[in-house]
């Protein structure tokens, strides 16, 4: 991790130092720097004060040769020196990419990057190749060191895989992917993924995602859904989800039995006005070892089109002979002028559960105020303070101040 963090910072300083020269050759430099200070109470009733410095850096068309660099990471520390605080530094991604090799069909990416396909997600230090426009097909392959923030890794920890995807006539998209992970020289995961999406007559979207663990010979994830979107004012969506936890083959947890989870969902979304929508959602949660639950949600949301923004969402969860939850969350924001944006928020929950033969009721709440000051077109300051209270814990406060500078 330290090598990766040094690489990002070193690359950032080198690119920034070369800006006058790079710009002369057509290089475009952009990014965002965010300085964040937080504070909150720990379970030991001490106050942690983590501080972070985030940096996003994009250097496009380096030297006028079509090479790009993109990086994002942070440096972190706890000013209060709380031993329970994990204010670590992280390198999220830092890679070079080039498009247009081999008759403009091959793209290459080198460095720390996020790999995402139907077989799963992985952050790796390595290379990814993408060969596209082979008729309707695109071929991808990748490989490199498997990154885990909580531990170091060596040459025996790596990830390899690939994907074949295609965009076919009549709105049909299909993809077949494969990924395997190795830890300490042993195969820990081997997954085959499939994704499909079909838009019928531009009115009904039918989609699915599947994951099959080849190593354990079982289906570990399945999602099937439909979305009806004929009208511009309202949509209907229905989904069915199946999930089975998968542990590394070298983990002690891999020898224990795991419980599957199933979920059925129905949702309606209605557009009341530009930027204003209302929705209703029902979810059936199905467990093997616990009571099934019914979850009802209704809400309304206003995306800022002028001055006002906010949302109000109510939730009710009922599980027979187990526990019930009722609550709501709301926020109202108002653009006072072109320099100031203020908001207030509240979350309120009531949990009812049976403990032996007694019924227990626990109430928790969270109240917050926030303010954003736009100092210039590229500089703003955000601040937020929250008061948290529960029947189980004393009241506590937490807050955050963030300085954002775009360049």
C-alpha positions in Angstrom: 0.0 0.0 0.0 2.8 2.5 0.8 4.3 1.9 -2.6 1.0 2.6 -4.3 0.3 5.7 -2.2 3.8 7.0 -3.1 3.2 6.2 -6.7 0.0 8.3 -6.8 1.5 11.3 -5.0 4.7 11.1 -7.0 2.7 10.9 -10.3 0.5 13.8 -9.1 3.5 16.1 -8.4 5.3 15.2 -11.6 2.2 15.9 -13.7 1.5 19.1 -11.9 5.1 20.3 -12.1 5.0 19.6 -15.8 1.7 21.4 -16.5 3.1 24.3 -18.6 5.1 21.9 -20.8 2.2 19.3 -20.9 -0.4 21.9 -21.7 1.7 23.0 -24.6 1.5 19.6 -26.1 -2.3 19.4 -25.6 -2.3 17.7 -22.1 -5.4 18.6 -20.1 -5.0 18.5 -16.3 -8.1 18.4 -14.0 -9.0 17.0 -10.6 -10.2 17.7 -7.2 -8.6 18.1 -3.8 -10.7 17.7 -0.6 -9.5 18.3 2.9 -11.8 16.6 5.4 -11.9 16.9 9.2 -14.4 14.7 11.2 -15.1 14.1 14.8 -17.3 11.6 16.6 -17.6 9.7 19.8 -16.1 6.2 20.0 -17.8 3.2 21.9 -15.3 4.0 24.7 -16.8 7.5 24.9 -13.7 9.1 23.6 -13.7 11.5 20.7 -11.9 10.6 17.5 -10.8 13.3 15.2 -9.7 11.8 11.8 -8.4 14.1 9.1 -8.1 13.1 5.4 -6.6 14.6 2.4 -8.3 13.3 -0.8 -6.9 13.9 -4.3 -8.5 13.1 -7.7 -6.1 13.7 -10.6 -6.8 13.3 -14.3 -4.2 14.0 -17.0 -5.6 13.6 -20.5 -3.6 13.1 -23.6 -0.2 13.2 -22.1 2.4 14.8 -24.4 -0.2 14.8 -27.2 0.2 11.1 -27.6 -3.2 9.9 -26.4 -2.0 8.5 -23.1 -4.1 9.3 -20.0 -3.5 9.1 -16.3 -6.2 8.9 -13.7 -5.7 8.6 -9.9 -7.7 8.8 -6.7 -6.4 8.3 -3.1 -6.2 9.7 0.3 -3.9 10.3 3.2 -5.3 9.9 6.7 -4.5 10.4 10.4 -6.3 10.7 13.7 -5.5 14.0 15.5 -6.8 12.5 18.8 -4.6 9.4 18.5 -7.5 7.0 19.2 -6.3 3.4 19.0 -9.7 2.3 17.8 -9.7 4.7 14.9 -8.6 3.4 11.5 -7.8 6.6 9.7 -5.5 4.9 7.2 -4.2 6.1 3.9 -5.6 4.4 0.8 -4.9 4.4 -2.9 -8.2 3.6 -4.6 -7.0 3.7 -8.2 -4.0 5.0 -10.2 -3.6 3.9 -13.8 -2.5 4.9 -17.3 -4.7 4.1 -20.2 -4.5 4.3 -24.0 -7.3 3.7 -26.5 -7.1 3.1 -30.2 -4.4 0.5 -30.7 -4.6 -2.0 -33.6 -6.9 -0.2 -36.0 -8.6 1.7 -33.1 -10.0 -1.5 -31.6 -7.7 -2.2 -28.7 -7.7 -0.3 -25.4 -5.2 -0.9 -22.6 -5.1 0.1 -19.0 -2.1 -0.3 -16.6 -2.0 0.2 -12.9 -4.3 0.0 -9.9 -7.9 -0.2 -11.2 -11.4 -1.5 -10.4 -12.5 -4.5 -12.4 -16.3 -5.0 -12.5 -18.2 -7.6 -14.5 -20.9 -10.2 -13.9 -18.5 -12.5 -12.2 -17.7 -10.0 -9.5 -15.6 -7.0 -8.4 -11.9 -6.8 -7.8 -9.3 -4.1 -7.3 -6.0 -5.1 -8.8 -2.5 -3.8 -9.6 -2.1 -5.0 -13.2 -3.2 -4.7 -16.8 -6.6 -4.8 -18.5 -7.1 -5.2 -22.3 -10.3 -4.5 -24.2 -10.7 -5.5 -27.8 -14.0 -4.1 -29.2 -16.0 -3.7 -32.4 -15.5 -7.3 -33.5 -18.9 -7.3 -35.1 -21.3 -7.0 -32.1 -18.7 -8.5 -29.7 -16.2 -7.0 -27.2 -13.5 -9.2 -25.6 -11.8 -8.2 -22.3 -9.1 -9.8 -20.2 -7.2 -8.7 -17.1 -4.7 -9.8 -14.5 -2.6 -8.6 -11.7 -2.0 -8.5 -7.9 -5.2 -8.7 -5.8 -5.5 -5.6 -3.6 -6.8 -5.9 0.0 -6.7 -2.8 2.1 -6.5 -4.8 5.4 -3.4 -6.7 4.6 -0.3 -6.7 2.3 0.0 -9.0 -0.6 2.8 -10.6 -2.7 3.3 -12.3 -6.0 1.2 -15.3 -4.8 -1.9 -13.1 -4.4 -3.3 -12.3 -7.8 -6.5 -12.1 -9.9 -7.1 -13.1 -13.5 -10.2 -13.2 -15.7 -12.0 -12.1 -18.8 -15.3 -11.3 -20.4 -17.1 -11.6 -23.7 -20.0 -9.2 -24.2 -22.1 -8.2 -27.1 -24.7 -5.7 -28.2 -27.1 -7.3 -30.6 -30.1 -6.0 -32.6 -33.5 -5.4 -31.0 -32.0 -4.1 -27.8 -30.4 -7.3 -26.6 -27.2 -7.1 -24.5 -25.4 -10.3 -23.3 -22.2 -10.9 -21.3 -20.3 -14.0 -20.1 -17.4 -13.4 -17.7 -14.9 -15.4 -15.6 -12.7 -14.4 -12.6 -10.4 -16.4 -10.4 -8.5 -15.2 -7.3 -5.4 -16.7 -5.7 -4.1 -16.2 -2.2 -0.7 -17.4 -0.9 -0.5 -19.5 -4.1 -3.9 -21.3 -3.6 -7.0 -20.9 -5.6 -9.5 -19.1 -3.4 -12.3 -18.1 -5.8 -13.4 -19.2 -9.2 -16.6 -17.7 -10.5 -18.5 -17.6 -13.8 -20.9 -14.7 -14.4 -23.7 -14.1 -16.9 -25.6 -10.9 -17.6 -28.4 -10.2 -19.9 -30.6 -7.2 -20.8 -33.4 -7.1 -23.3 -35.5 -4.0 -24.0 -38.7 -5.2 -25.6 -40.2 -2.5 -27.9 -38.6 0.2 -25.8 -41.3 -0.4 -23.2 -40.3 -3.5 -21.1 -36.8 -4.0 -19.9 -36.0 -7.6 -18.9 -32.7 -8.2 -17.2 -30.7 -10.8 -15.2 -27.4 -11.3 -13.5 -26.1 -14.7 -12.4 -22.9 -15.9 -10.6 -21.9 -19.5 -10.4 -19.0 -20.7 -8.1 -17.1 -23.3 -10.1 -15.0 -24.0 -7.1 -17.9 -25.1 -4.9 -20.3 -26.1 -7.8 -23.2 -23.9 -6.7 -25.2 -20.9 -7.8 -24.2 -18.1 -5.4 -26.1 -15.1 -6.8 -29.1 -14.6 -9.1 -31.1 -11.5 -10.0 -34.0 -11.4 -12.4 -36.1 -8.3 -13.0 -38.5 -6.5 -15.3 -39.1 -2.8 -15.7 -42.1 -1.3 -17.5 -41.3 2.2 -18.7 -43.8 2.9 -21.5 -44.9 6.2 -20.0 -42.5 9.1 -19.3 -44.4 9.8 -16.1 -44.4 6.5 -14.3 -42.5 3.2 -14.2 -43.1 -0.3 -12.7 -40.3 -2.6 -11.5 -40.2 -6.1 -10.2 -37.2 -8.1 -9.1 -36.3 -11.5 -7.5 -33.0 -11.9 -5.8 -31.1 -15.0 -4.6 -27.9 -14.8 -2.6 -25.6 -17.4 -1.0 -22.5 -16.2 0.9 -19.1 -17.4 -0.5 -16.0 -17.4 1.5 -12.4 -17.9 0.4 -11.5 -21.6 0.1 -8.6 -21.1 2.5 -10.8 -19.4 5.1 -11.9 -21.4 8.2 -15.5 -20.1 7.5 -15.6 -22.1 4.2 -16.2 -25.3 6.1 -19.3 -24.1 7.8 -22.8 -24.2 6.4 -24.2 -20.9 5.1 -27.8 -19.8 4.8 -29.3 -18.5 1.6 -31.3 -15.3 1.3 -34.1 -14.6 -1.1 -35.9 -11.4 -1.8 -38.9 -10.3 -4.0 -39.5 -6.7 -4.7 -42.1 -4.5 -6.4 -41.8 -0.8 -7.0 -43.7 2.0 -8.6 -42.2 5.4 -9.4 -44.3 8.4 -10.4 -43.1 11.7 -11.8 -45.2 14.5 -10.4 -43.4 17.4 -11.9 -39.9 18.2 -13.2 -37.5 17.1 -10.5 -40.3 15.8 -8.3 -41.1 12.1 -7.9 -43.0 9.8 -5.6 -42.5 6.1 -5.1 -43.8 3.1 -3.3 -41.9 -0.1 -2.7 -42.7 -3.5 -1.2 -40.0 -6.1 -0.4 -40.5 -9.6 0.9 -37.3 -10.8 2.7 -37.0 -14.6 3.0 -34.6 -16.2 5.4 -33.7 -19.9 6.2 -33.0 -19.5 9.9 -35.1 -16.4 10.8 -38.6 -15.2 10.3 -39.5 -13.8 6.9 -40.2 -10.1 6.8 -42.4 -7.7 4.9 -41.0 -4.2 4.2 -43.1 -1.3 3.0 -41.6 2.0 1.8 -43.2 5.2 0.5 -41.5 8.4 -0.3 -41.3 11.7 -2.2 -38.2 13.4 -3.5 -37.5 16.8 -4.9 -34.3 17.2 -6.9 -33.2 20.8 -6.9 -34.4 22.6 -10.1 -34.6 26.1 -8.5 -34.1 26.6 -4.7 -35.8 23.8 -2.9 -34.7 20.2 -2.6 -35.3 17.3 -0.2 -37.0 14.0 0.5 -39.4 12.3 2.9 -39.3 8.5 3.2 -41.3 6.3 5.5 -40.5 2.6 6.2 -42.3 -0.2 8.0 -40.8 -3.6 8.5 -42.8 -6.5 10.0 -41.5 -9.9 10.9 -43.8 -12.4 12.6 -42.8 -13.3 16.2 -39.5 -11.5 15.7 -39.0 -7.8 15.4 -40.8 -4.8 13.8 -39.4 -1.5 12.7 -41.1 1.7 11.9 -39.4 4.9 11.0 -38.9 7.8 8.6 -36.1 10.0 7.3 -36.4 13.5 5.9 -34.3 16.3 4.6 -35.0 19.8 3.4 -32.5 21.9 1.6 -32.8 25.5 0.4 -30.5 27.6 -1.8 -30.4 30.9 0.1 -28.5 32.6 -2.6 -25.8 31.8 -5.1 -23.2 31.5 -2.3 -25.1 29.5 0.5 -27.1 26.3 0.6 -28.5 25.2 4.0 -30.3 22.0 5.0 -31.8 20.1 8.0 -32.4 16.4 8.3 -33.9 13.9 10.7 -34.0 10.1 11.0 -36.3 8.5 13.5 -36.7 4.7 14.1 -38.7 2.6 16.6 -37.6 -1.0 16.9 -40.0 -3.5 18.6 -38.7 -7.0 19.4 -39.6 -10.0 21.5 -37.0 -11.0 24.1 -38.1 -14.3 25.6 -41.6 -13.5 26.7 -41.2 -9.7 27.0 -41.6 -7.1 24.4 -38.8 -4.5 24.1 -39.1 -1.1 22.4 -36.0 0.8 21.4 -36.2 4.3 19.9 -33.3 6.0 18.1 -33.0 9.3 16.4 -30.6 11.4 14.4 -30.9 15.1 13.8 -28.6 17.1 11.5 -27.9 20.5 10.1 -25.7 21.2 7.1 -24.3 24.2 5.2 -22.5 24.6 1.9 -20.7 27.8 1.1 -19.7 28.3 -2.6 -16.7 30.6 -2.3 -15.9 30.6 -6.0 -16.9 28.5 -9.0 -14.2 25.9 -8.1 -13.9 26.2 -4.3 -16.6 25.3 -1.7 -16.8 24.5 2.0 -19.3 21.9 3.4 -20.1 21.5 7.1 -22.5 19.1 8.9 -23.3 18.5 12.5 -25.5 15.6 13.8 -27.0 14.7 17.2 -27.5 11.0 17.7 -29.6 9.5 20.5 -30.8 6.0 21.4 -32.5 4.3 24.3 -29.5 2.0 24.5 -26.8 4.7 24.3 -26.2 8.2 25.5 -26.5 11.1 23.2 -23.5 11.8 21.0 -22.5 14.3 18.4 -20.6 14.0 15.2 -19.6 16.4 12.4 -17.6 17.0 9.3 -16.0 19.9 7.6 -14.8 19.5 4.0 -12.9 22.0 1.8 -13.2 21.1 -1.9 -10.9 22.6 -4.6 -11.4 21.8 -8.2 -8.8 22.4 -10.8 
